[in-house]
Amino acid sequence: MALLETVHDPTRLRELTAGELRDLAGEIRAFLIERVSATGGHLGPNLGVVELTMALHMVFESPRDRLVWDTGHQSYVHKILTGRRAGFDRLRKSGGVSGYPSRKESEHDLVENSHASTALSYADGLARADAHLGRCDRATVAVIGDGAMTGGMAWEALNNIAGGPKRPLVIVLNDNQRSYAPTVGGLAAHLADLRAGRGPGVFEQLGLGYLGPVDGHDLFAVQDCLRRAIALGGPVVVHAITAKGRGYRHTEANDLDLGHAVKPMDPGTGQALQASPPSFTSVFGEKLAELAEGRDDLVAITAAMAEPAGLLPMQRRFPHRVVDVGIAEQHAVTMAAGLSMGGVHPVVAIYSTFVNRAFDQLLMDVALHRRPVTFVLDRSGVTGDDGPSHNGMWDLSVLQVVPGLRIAAPRDGTRLADLLAEAVAWEEGPTLLRFPKGPAGADLPAVATFNGLDVLRRSGPLDVLIVAVGALAGLALAVADGARARGIGVTVVDPRWVTPVNPALADLARRHRLAVTVEDNSRAGGVGSAIAQALRDADVRTPLREFGLPRRFLDHGSRAEVLAACGLTAQNVTRVVVELLAGLDAAPGGIDDSGTWPVHSGEEQ
């Protein structure tokens, strides 16, 4: 029997010999390569923390001692050692383990930490709580990657940890010289000095204890360092040097990201099992690089995610016009405001889930000053496999309140390219594009236009108006097909720019018996809510039904699974539309005003 099969909780580690522990580390790496190759996930970061995680669980007694991971994508080994090995068959899929710490999964997961630079604040609070309650029988440990140290919140926490009363708190700095891409800025240079033995270090200057650097792959050296940290009795930084992607030739040789996040692949060759079709991300990246060819004032900004946010084509052509600020979204946005004030048009490419962290900067530093900054939000709507923290299901709710911000939701790759060009040409204030993770899919051409709205389908009487938001246009068209089969007339429109609400939507809604909106954003405060308000303001009495995501955190699974669980399927939406129409009084019926309507009722185009 393999050693790994005998490990059901961390106590087993303390029963193994030194040789067995080394063998176990090898088995864990082999297990990770096999399972993550099959499912996809964060491979490189976890191959780099095998010995470090084993040492943590040998020195500390989780869950009594609290381990907080920053970021949580480096917690796979922790999950394996705490009894969740079987769940890796469906890693990040419905019914399998999450790709991040999950309180629902295990008592060993205290914090569902998937947004970087937060662990030190959690740990400071935990240590303060123990001090307040007089508890001294457990430890608090924060494991933070060096990339997460580029975030300002981490330094706010360090400032308070160092300046507060002396409390036992162990900060394990996992220094692999990377977040997604290489760690940037003055911090990267300072850590290089510490690795070379050139000091004193900033941590000691702040008044923190400092141990290291220690080889993070030397299990026994790490254990010794952790025990020494406990003995010091105060806040201590343990500086561990690790190699991301260690032990697998295909990640070690990947200069771009060391196998940070892989798609399902052949573990023998490291090649993806399926070729990826053009994605919204790739369409954006190519179009931005094309626009930059003709505009010297375009500059792109990334928060440590140049390649996954689509900026690699521009970075290759114009390396000095792509600025990586590290995991520092707040700084990125206010810096963009400053660039704009200086005569540059910034394009801030960021994941939707991370723009939440820079809302104040977007509102007060960009919008208040009416700066022409373009935001491009990747992974908007349901991302699925990365779980609740990574779904971009709040951007349309949160950002619609920003005065002067124009928001576009492209339905396909062609519209994304067109809308990006429109966005960077707008000089009267900020603009924003949002699109989902995954393939851009086939183009969905308009059959007509109506006062700035794209008409995607027009058939039968004016019964139902469906307003399709972005990538859910395909769903809206499937609903139209289902309704038509039941003798219901349908109009499907795509506003393209969803904020501010186009007044033409009120004109169209007035002519229909029922209006419906479909979006992969929270129903609370989403586009549907904004359109409902616009109809009320225009004194339009047509009933409106909003379809979107519920106001709750959504479990991980495929995008299709999550959307289906939220009722966003053609079958469900069609059923509800039919039932709503059946409940409406037939009068007033749809009004076909051919003088203002581009496609006559009854014509299919």
GIBELRA-V952272 format. One record per residue. N is the residue number from 0. RES is the residue in three letters. SS is DSSP state (helix for helix, strand for strand, loop for the rest). OMEGA is omega in degrees with one decimal (NA if undefined). BURIAL is 1 if it has 24 or more other C-alpha atoms within 12 Angstrom, else 0. Layout:
BEGIN
[[N:RES:SS:OMEGA:BURIAL] [N:RES:SS:OMEGA:BURIAL]]
END
This chain:
BEGIN
[[0:MET:loop:177.2:0] [1:ALA:loop:179.4:0] [2:LEU:helix:-176.2:1] [3:LEU:helix:-179.5:1] [4:GLU:helix:179.1:0] [5:THR:helix:-177.0:0] [6:VAL:loop:179.1:1] [7:HIS:loop:174.8:0] [8:ASP:loop:-172.5:1] [9:PRO:helix:-177.8:1] [10:THR:helix:-179.9:0] [11:ARG:helix:-177.8:1] [12:LEU:helix:-175.6:1] [13:ARG:helix:179.1:0] [14:GLU:helix:-173.6:0] [15:LEU:loop:175.5:0] [16:THR:loop:179.5:0] [17:ALA:helix:179.5:0] [18:GLY:helix:178.9:0] [19:GLU:helix:178.4:0] [20:LEU:helix:177.0:1] [21:ARG:helix:177.6:1] [22:ASP:helix:179.8:0] [23:LEU:helix:177.9:1] [24:ALA:helix:177.5:1] [25:GLY:helix:179.2:1] [26:GLU:helix:179.3:1] [27:ILE:helix:179.0:1] [28:ARG:helix:178.9:1] [29:ALA:helix:178.4:1] [30:PHE:helix:179.2:1] [31:LEU:helix:-179.2:1] [32:ILE:helix:-178.4:1] [33:GLU:helix:-172.9:1] [34:ARG:helix:-177.9:1] [35:VAL:helix:174.0:1] [36:SER:helix:-177.9:1] [37:ALA:helix:-172.6:1] [38:THR:helix:-166.9:1] [39:GLY:loop:179.3:1] [40:GLY:strand:-177.2:1] [41:HIS:loop:-176.2:1] [42:LEU:loop:-174.7:1] [43:GLY:helix:-178.6:1] [44:PRO:helix:-176.1:1] [45:ASN:helix:172.8:1] [46:LEU:helix:-177.9:1] [47:GLY:loop:-175.1:1] [48:VAL:loop:-176.1:1] [49:VAL:helix:-178.1:1] [50:GLU:helix:179.9:1] [51:LEU:helix:-179.7:1] [52:THR:helix:176.9:1] [53:MET:helix:-179.6:1] [54:ALA:helix:179.2:1] [55:LEU:helix:-177.5:1] [56:HIS:helix:175.2:1] [57:MET:helix:-178.1:1] [58:VAL:helix:-178.2:1] [59:PHE:loop:-177.6:1] [60:GLU:loop:175.8:1] [61:SER:loop:9.0:1] [62:PRO:loop:177.9:1] [63:ARG:loop:172.0:0] [64:ASP:loop:-173.2:1] [65:ARG:strand:176.5:1] [66:LEU:strand:179.5:1] [67:VAL:strand:-173.5:1] [68:TRP:strand:-179.1:1] [69:ASP:strand:-1.6:1] [70:THR:loop:-173.4:1] [71:GLY:helix:178.9:1] [72:HIS:helix:176.9:1] [73:GLN:helix:-174.4:1] [74:SER:loop:-177.6:1] [75:TYR:helix:-178.8:1] [76:VAL:helix:174.9:1] [77:HIS:helix:179.8:1] [78:LYS:helix:179.3:1] [79:ILE:helix:-176.3:1] [80:LEU:helix:-179.3:1] [81:THR:loop:167.9:1] [82:GLY:loop:-176.9:1] [83:ARG:loop:-176.9:1] [84:ARG:helix:-176.5:1] [85:ALA:helix:-177.8:0] [86:GLY:helix:-178.8:1] [87:PHE:helix:173.9:1] [88:ASP:helix:178.8:1] [89:ARG:helix:178.5:1] [90:LEU:loop:177.3:1] [91:ARG:loop:175.5:1] [92:LYS:loop:179.3:1] [93:SER:loop:-178.9:1] [94:GLY:loop:178.3:0] [95:GLY:loop:-179.5:1] [96:VAL:loop:175.9:1] [97:SER:loop:175.8:1] [98:GLY:loop:-179.5:1] [99:TYR:loop:174.5:1] [100:PRO:loop:-176.2:1] [101:SER:loop:179.4:1] [102:ARG:loop:179.2:0] [103:LYS:loop:-175.9:0] [104:GLU:loop:-168.0:1] [105:SER:loop:174.0:1] [106:GLU:loop:177.7:0] [107:HIS:loop:179.7:1] [108:ASP:loop:-177.2:1] [109:LEU:loop:-174.0:1] [110:VAL:loop:176.3:1] [111:GLU:loop:-165.1:1] [112:ASN:loop:178.3:1] [113:SER:loop:172.0:1] [114:HIS:loop:-167.0:1] [115:ALA:loop:170.0:1] [116:SER:loop:-176.8:1] [117:THR:loop:-170.3:1] [118:ALA:helix:-177.1:1] [119:LEU:helix:177.0:1] [120:SER:helix:174.3:1] [121:TYR:helix:-175.8:1] [122:ALA:helix:177.7:1] [123:ASP:helix:178.3:1] [124:GLY:helix:179.3:1] [125:LEU:helix:-179.9:1] [126:ALA:helix:177.6:1] [127:ARG:helix:-179.8:1] [128:ALA:helix:178.0:0] [129:ASP:helix:179.0:0] [130:ALA:helix:-179.6:0] [131:HIS:helix:-177.8:0] [132:LEU:helix:179.3:0] [133:GLY:loop:-179.6:0] [134:ARG:loop:179.1:0] [135:CYS:loop:-175.7:0] [136:ASP:loop:-179.7:0] [137:ARG:loop:-177.2:1] [138:ALA:loop:172.2:1] [139:THR:strand:-176.3:1] [140:VAL:strand:174.1:1] [141:ALA:strand:176.8:1] [142:VAL:strand:-174.4:1] [143:ILE:strand:176.0:1] [144:GLY:strand:-176.8:1] [145:ASP:helix:177.5:1] [146:GLY:helix:179.1:1] [147:ALA:helix:178.0:1] [148:MET:helix:175.3:1] [149:THR:helix:178.8:1] [150:GLY:loop:-177.0:1] [151:GLY:helix:-178.2:1] [152:MET:helix:178.3:1] [153:ALA:helix:-178.7:1] [154:TRP:helix:171.5:1] [155:GLU:helix:179.3:0] [156:ALA:helix:179.1:1] [157:LEU:helix:179.2:1] [158:ASN:helix:-178.7:0] [159:ASN:helix:177.6:1] [160:ILE:helix:-178.3:1] [161:ALA:helix:-174.5:1] [162:GLY:helix:-177.5:0] [163:GLY:loop:175.8:0] [164:PRO:loop:-177.6:0] [165:LYS:loop:-179.6:0] [166:ARG:loop:177.5:1] [167:PRO:loop:-179.8:1] [168:LEU:strand:-179.2:1] [169:VAL:strand:177.9:1] [170:ILE:strand:178.8:1] [171:VAL:strand:179.0:1] [172:LEU:strand:179.1:1] [173:ASN:strand:-173.3:1] [174:ASP:strand:174.2:1] [175:ASN:loop:175.9:1] [176:GLN:loop:-176.5:1] [177:ARG:strand:158.4:1] [178:SER:loop:165.0:1] [179:TYR:loop:175.4:1] [180:ALA:loop:178.2:1] [181:PRO:strand:178.7:1] [182:THR:loop:-171.0:1] [183:VAL:loop:170.3:1] [184:GLY:helix:-177.7:1] [185:GLY:helix:178.7:0] [186:LEU:helix:-179.5:1] [187:ALA:helix:179.5:1] [188:ALA:helix:-179.4:0] [189:HIS:helix:178.1:1] [190:LEU:helix:175.7:1] [191:ALA:helix:176.3:1] [192:ASP:helix:179.7:0] [193:LEU:helix:178.0:1] [194:ARG:helix:-179.4:1] [195:ALA:loop:178.7:0] [196:GLY:loop:178.5:0] [197:ARG:loop:-176.7:0] [198:GLY:loop:-0.5:0] [199:PRO:loop:-176.5:0] [200:GLY:loop:-178.9:1] [201:VAL:helix:-178.2:1] [202:PHE:helix:178.4:1] [203:GLU:helix:178.8:0] [204:GLN:helix:175.9:0] [205:LEU:helix:-179.8:0] [206:GLY:loop:177.5:0] [207:LEU:loop:169.8:1] [208:GLY:strand:-178.8:1] [209:TYR:strand:175.7:1] [210:LEU:strand:179.0:1] [211:GLY:strand:-0.2:1] [212:PRO:strand:179.5:1] [213:VAL:strand:177.5:1] [214:ASP:strand:-177.0:1] [215:GLY:loop:176.6:1] [216:HIS:loop:173.9:1] [217:ASP:loop:-173.5:1] [218:LEU:helix:-173.2:1] [219:PHE:helix:175.5:1] [220:ALA:helix:178.6:1] [221:VAL:helix:177.9:1] [222:GLN:helix:-179.5:1] [223:ASP:helix:-178.7:1] [224:CYS:helix:179.5:1] [225:LEU:helix:179.3:1] [226:ARG:helix:176.7:0] [227:ARG:helix:178.7:1] [228:ALA:helix:178.6:1] [229:ILE:helix:-176.3:1] [230:ALA:helix:-179.5:0] [231:LEU:helix:170.9:0] [232:GLY:loop:179.8:1] [233:GLY:loop:176.9:1] [234:PRO:strand:-174.0:1] [235:VAL:strand:172.6:1] [236:VAL:strand:173.1:1] [237:VAL:strand:-173.7:1] [238:HIS:strand:-177.4:1] [239:ALA:strand:179.8:1] [240:ILE:strand:179.3:1] [241:THR:loop:179.1:1] [242:ALA:loop:177.9:1] [243:LYS:loop:179.3:1] [244:GLY:loop:-172.5:1] [245:ARG:loop:171.0:1] [246:GLY:loop:178.5:1] [247:TYR:loop:-168.1:1] [248:ARG:helix:-176.2:0] [249:HIS:helix:173.8:1] [250:THR:helix:178.9:1] [251:GLU:helix:-176.9:0] [252:ALA:loop:-178.5:0] [253:ASN:loop:-174.9:0] [254:ASP:loop:-176.1:0] [255:LEU:loop:-174.7:1] [256:ASP:loop:178.5:1] [257:LEU:loop:177.9:1] [258:GLY:loop:-176.6:1] [259:HIS:loop:178.1:1] [260:ALA:loop:-174.9:1] [261:VAL:strand:170.5:1] [262:LYS:loop:174.9:1] [263:PRO:loop:-171.5:1] [264:MET:strand:173.5:1] [265:ASP:loop:-176.5:0] [266:PRO:loop:179.5:1] [267:GLY:loop:-176.9:0] [268:THR:loop:-175.1:0] [269:GLY:loop:-178.8:1] [270:GLN:loop:178.9:0] [271:ALA:strand:-178.6:0] [272:LEU:loop:178.5:0] [273:GLN:loop:174.5:0] [274:ALA:loop:-178.5:0] [275:SER:loop:174.8:0] [276:PRO:loop:178.8:0] [277:PRO:loop:-178.9:0] [278:SER:strand:172.3:1] [279:PHE:helix:-178.7:1] [280:THR:helix:-178.1:1] [281:SER:helix:176.9:1] [282:VAL:helix:177.4:1] [283:PHE:helix:-176.5:1] [284:GLY:helix:-179.3:1] [285:GLU:helix:-179.2:1] [286:LYS:helix:178.7:1] [287:LEU:helix:178.3:1] [288:ALA:helix:177.4:1] [289:GLU:helix:178.5:0] [290:LEU:helix:-180.0:1] [291:ALA:helix:176.8:1] [292:GLU:helix:-176.4:0] [293:GLY:helix:-178.5:0] [294:ARG:loop:-179.1:0] [295:ASP:loop:-176.1:0] [296:ASP:loop:178.9:1] [297:LEU:strand:177.6:1] [298:VAL:strand:-179.8:1] [299:ALA:strand:179.6:1] [300:ILE:strand:176.0:1] [301:THR:strand:174.9:1] [302:ALA:loop:176.3:1] [303:ALA:loop:-174.5:1] [304:MET:loop:-175.1:1] [305:ALA:loop:-177.4:1] [306:GLU:loop:-179.1:1] [307:PRO:loop:177.6:1] [308:ALA:loop:172.8:1] [309:GLY:loop:-174.3:1] [310:LEU:loop:-177.3:1] [311:LEU:helix:178.4:1] [312:PRO:helix:179.4:1] [313:MET:helix:179.9:1] [314:GLN:helix:179.7:1] [315:ARG:helix:-178.6:0] [316:ARG:helix:-176.1:0] [317:PHE:loop:-173.6:1] [318:PRO:helix:-177.6:0] [319:HIS:helix:179.6:0] [320:ARG:helix:171.8:1] [321:VAL:strand:-175.1:1] [322:VAL:strand:175.4:1] [323:ASP:strand:-177.3:1] [324:VAL:loop:-172.2:1] [325:GLY:loop:-176.7:1] [326:ILE:loop:-172.2:1] [327:ALA:loop:-174.2:1] [328:GLU:helix:-179.8:1] [329:GLN:helix:178.2:1] [330:HIS:helix:-178.5:1] [331:ALA:helix:-174.8:1] [332:VAL:helix:179.3:1] [333:THR:helix:173.4:1] [334:MET:helix:177.4:1] [335:ALA:helix:176.7:1] [336:ALA:helix:178.3:1] [337:GLY:helix:176.4:0] [338:LEU:helix:179.8:1] [339:SER:helix:177.6:1] [340:MET:helix:-179.7:0] [341:GLY:loop:175.6:0] [342:GLY:loop:179.4:0] [343:VAL:loop:174.4:1] [344:HIS:strand:-178.4:1] [345:PRO:strand:171.3:1] [346:VAL:strand:-178.0:1] [347:VAL:strand:-178.5:1] [348:ALA:strand:-170.2:1] [349:ILE:strand:173.2:1] [350:TYR:strand:179.6:1] [351:SER:helix:-176.6:1] [352:THR:helix:-178.1:1] [353:PHE:helix:178.4:1] [354:VAL:helix:175.3:1] [355:ASN:helix:-174.2:1] [356:ARG:helix:-176.1:1] [357:ALA:helix:-177.3:1] [358:PHE:helix:-177.8:1] [359:ASP:helix:-179.7:0] [360:GLN:helix:178.2:1] [361:LEU:helix:-177.6:1] [362:LEU:helix:-169.5:1] [363:MET:helix:-175.9:0] [364:ASP:helix:179.7:1] [365:VAL:helix:-172.4:1] [366:ALA:helix:-179.6:1] [367:LEU:loop:-179.9:0] [368:HIS:loop:177.3:1] [369:ARG:loop:-177.6:1] [370:ARG:loop:177.0:1] [371:PRO:loop:175.5:1] [372:VAL:loop:178.3:1] [373:THR:strand:175.5:1] [374:PHE:strand:177.8:1] [375:VAL:strand:-174.8:1] [376:LEU:strand:173.7:1] [377:ASP:strand:177.9:1] [378:ARG:loop:173.9:1] [379:SER:strand:-177.5:1] [380:GLY:strand:-177.6:1] [381:VAL:loop:172.4:1] [382:THR:loop:172.4:1] [383:GLY:loop:-166.5:1] [384:ASP:loop:178.4:1] [385:ASP:loop:170.7:1] [386:GLY:loop:-168.8:1] [387:PRO:loop:-175.6:1] [388:SER:loop:-174.9:1] [389:HIS:loop:173.3:1] [390:ASN:loop:-179.8:1] [391:GLY:strand:-169.4:1] [392:MET:loop:-178.1:1] [393:TRP:loop:-170.9:1] [394:ASP:helix:-178.3:1] [395:LEU:helix:177.5:1] [396:SER:helix:-175.0:1] [397:VAL:helix:-168.0:1] [398:LEU:helix:176.7:1] [399:GLN:loop:-179.7:1] [400:VAL:loop:-175.5:1] [401:VAL:loop:-179.8:1] [402:PRO:loop:174.0:1] [403:GLY:loop:-179.4:1] [404:LEU:loop:175.7:1] [405:ARG:strand:-175.8:1] [406:ILE:strand:177.9:1] [407:ALA:strand:177.3:1] [408:ALA:loop:-178.0:1] [409:PRO:loop:-178.2:1] [410:ARG:loop:-178.0:1] [411:ASP:loop:-175.3:1] [412:GLY:helix:179.9:1] [413:THR:helix:178.6:1] [414:ARG:helix:177.5:1] [415:LEU:helix:179.7:1] [416:ALA:helix:-179.7:1] [417:ASP:helix:-176.5:1] [418:LEU:helix:176.2:1] [419:LEU:helix:178.0:1] [420:ALA:helix:177.4:1] [421:GLU:helix:-176.0:1] [422:ALA:helix:-177.0:1] [423:VAL:helix:176.5:1] [424:ALA:helix:-177.6:0] [425:TRP:loop:-175.0:1] [426:GLU:loop:-175.5:0] [427:GLU:loop:-179.8:0] [428:GLY:loop:-176.2:1] [429:PRO:loop:176.4:1] [430:THR:strand:-177.8:1] [431:LEU:strand:172.1:1] [432:LEU:strand:176.8:1] [433:ARG:strand:-179.8:1] [434:PHE:loop:-174.2:1] [435:PRO:loop:170.6:1] [436:LYS:loop:172.6:1] [437:GLY:loop:-175.4:1] [438:PRO:strand:175.1:1] [439:ALA:loop:177.1:1] [440:GLY:loop:-179.6:1] [441:ALA:loop:176.0:0] [442:ASP:loop:177.4:0] [443:LEU:loop:-175.0:1] [444:PRO:loop:176.0:1] [445:ALA:loop:174.9:1] [446:VAL:loop:178.6:0] [447:ALA:strand:172.4:0] [448:THR:strand:-179.8:1] [449:PHE:strand:177.0:1] [450:ASN:loop:177.1:0] [451:GLY:loop:177.4:0] [452:LEU:strand:172.7:1] [453:ASP:strand:175.9:1] [454:VAL:strand:-176.4:1] [455:LEU:strand:180.0:1] [456:ARG:strand:176.9:1] [457:ARG:strand:-178.6:1] [458:SER:strand:174.6:1] [459:GLY:loop:178.7:1] [460:PRO:loop:-177.6:1] [461:LEU:loop:-179.7:1] [462:ASP:loop:-172.4:1] [463:VAL:strand:170.6:1] [464:LEU:strand:176.9:1] [465:ILE:strand:176.7:1] [466:VAL:strand:-176.4:1] [467:ALA:strand:-179.7:1] [468:VAL:loop:172.9:1] [469:GLY:helix:-171.9:1] [470:ALA:helix:176.0:1] [471:LEU:helix:175.1:1] [472:ALA:helix:178.1:1] [473:GLY:helix:176.1:1] [474:LEU:helix:-179.3:1] [475:ALA:helix:179.6:1] [476:LEU:helix:176.7:1] [477:ALA:helix:175.9:1] [478:VAL:helix:178.3:1] [479:ALA:helix:177.8:1] [480:ASP:helix:179.7:1] [481:GLY:helix:178.9:1] [482:ALA:helix:179.4:1] [483:ARG:helix:178.8:1] [484:ALA:helix:178.8:0] [485:ARG:loop:176.9:0] [486:GLY:loop:-178.4:0] [487:ILE:loop:175.8:1] [488:GLY:loop:-174.7:1] [489:VAL:strand:168.4:1] [490:THR:strand:177.4:1] [491:VAL:strand:177.8:1] [492:VAL:strand:174.2:1] [493:ASP:strand:-178.7:1] [494:PRO:loop:-174.9:1] [495:ARG:loop:171.6:1] [496:TRP:strand:-173.8:1] [497:VAL:strand:177.3:1] [498:THR:strand:-1.9:1] [499:PRO:loop:-177.9:1] [500:VAL:loop:177.9:1] [501:ASN:loop:179.7:1] [502:PRO:loop:-179.7:1] [503:ALA:helix:178.4:1] [504:LEU:helix:177.1:1] [505:ALA:helix:178.3:1] [506:ASP:helix:179.7:1] [507:LEU:helix:-178.4:1] [508:ALA:helix:-179.0:1] [509:ARG:helix:-176.7:1] [510:ARG:loop:-176.8:1] [511:HIS:loop:178.4:1] [512:ARG:loop:-176.4:1] [513:LEU:strand:174.1:1] [514:ALA:strand:-178.3:1] [515:VAL:strand:172.5:1] [516:THR:strand:176.6:1] [517:VAL:strand:-178.3:1] [518:GLU:strand:175.1:1] [519:ASP:strand:175.5:1] [520:ASN:strand:176.9:1] [521:SER:strand:175.3:1] [522:ARG:loop:-179.8:1] [523:ALA:loop:176.8:1] [524:GLY:loop:-177.9:1] [525:GLY:loop:-179.5:1] [526:VAL:helix:178.7:1] [527:GLY:helix:178.5:1] [528:SER:helix:179.3:1] [529:ALA:helix:178.2:1] [530:ILE:helix:177.2:1] [531:ALA:helix:178.3:1] [532:GLN:helix:179.2:1] [533:ALA:helix:178.4:1] [534:LEU:helix:177.9:1] [535:ARG:helix:-179.6:0] [536:ASP:helix:180.0:0] [537:ALA:loop:-179.6:0] [538:ASP:loop:175.4:0] [539:VAL:loop:-174.1:1] [540:ARG:loop:-179.9:0] [541:THR:loop:177.3:1] [542:PRO:strand:179.7:1] [543:LEU:strand:175.1:1] [544:ARG:strand:-179.5:1] [545:GLU:strand:172.5:1] [546:PHE:strand:179.2:1] [547:GLY:strand:-176.8:1] [548:LEU:strand:-178.9:1] [549:PRO:loop:-179.1:1] [550:ARG:loop:176.5:0] [551:ARG:loop:175.9:0] [552:PHE:loop:-171.9:0] [553:LEU:loop:179.4:1] [554:ASP:loop:-179.7:1] [555:HIS:loop:-179.4:1] [556:GLY:loop:176.5:1] [557:SER:loop:178.3:1] [558:ARG:helix:-179.0:1] [559:ALA:helix:179.6:1] [560:GLU:helix:-177.6:0] [561:VAL:helix:178.5:1] [562:LEU:helix:-179.9:1] [563:ALA:helix:179.3:1] [564:ALA:helix:179.0:0] [565:CYS:loop:178.6:1] [566:GLY:loop:-178.9:1] [567:LEU:loop:172.9:1] [568:THR:loop:-179.9:1] [569:ALA:helix:-178.3:1] [570:GLN:helix:-177.4:0] [571:ASN:helix:-178.5:1] [572:VAL:helix:178.3:1] [573:THR:helix:179.6:1] [574:ARG:helix:-179.0:0] [575:VAL:helix:179.4:1] [576:VAL:helix:179.6:1] [577:VAL:helix:-179.4:1] [578:GLU:helix:179.0:0] [579:LEU:helix:179.3:1] [580:LEU:helix:-179.9:1] [581:ALA:helix:-178.7:0] [582:GLY:loop:-179.4:0] [583:LEU:loop:170.8:0] [584:ASP:loop:-177.5:0] [585:ALA:loop:177.1:0] [586:ALA:loop:4.0:0] [587:PRO:loop:178.1:0] [588:GLY:loop:178.1:0] [589:GLY:loop:179.8:1] [590:ILE:loop:179.7:1] [591:ASP:loop:179.6:1] [592:ASP:loop:-173.0:0] [593:SER:loop:179.7:0] [594:GLY:loop:-178.6:0] [595:THR:loop:-173.0:0] [596:TRP:loop:-173.1:1] [597:PRO:loop:-178.6:1] [598:VAL:loop:-174.6:1] [599:HIS:loop:177.7:1] [600:SER:loop:178.2:1] [601:GLY:loop:178.2:0] [602:GLU:loop:177.1:0] [603:GLU:loop:180.0:0] [604:GLN:loop:NA:0]]
END
